[in-house]
Amino acid sequence: APISVAQENHVTSATDEGGSLTHAEEGATSNDANNIGKEKTPMCLVNELARYNKIEHQYRLTNEEGPPHKKKFTVTLKFGNEEYTADGASIKKAQHAAASIALKKTMYKHPPPKSSRSQRGSKGNITPTVELNALAMKRGEPTVYTIVESPQYHQYNGFVNYHSHRG
């Protein structure tokens, strides 16, 4: 669905019952395992940007037009002292469009990029055996593995089987 752009520059953040849409912290509570390999949504990035700059943000439905089968929604994102408006075929698409515009045009400082989890966490996923093999290969030494059986200690468990006699 095509999305168009509109205005910017103004603010305050408050929740009112007349069409305000507050942003739930998308991605913040979702399981990181589900997000591996997935790009973050513009709304999630706006949320991170707002948190980084300690500013409030709010999505408001400012217009809705067209027949039920072909609605056009207009959402305004108040982002600190800035305002961004976008249209979309659904409220969510309009919110994402407004967030995308905000990410491109905002004067607020973006957080430094984080090293990706796959790079950071990959070291911890390597087993000691694989790590040892890699080190041995680097040194040109052979790795020889032998199976060592752990000693079996037989202990008296002191359990006595008592039979109950019914009479």
Summary of the structure (lengths in Angstrom):
residues: 167
radius of gyration: 29.5
end to end distance: 85.6
largest distance: 94.0
contacts: 358
relative contact order: 0.15
helix: 33%
strand: 16%
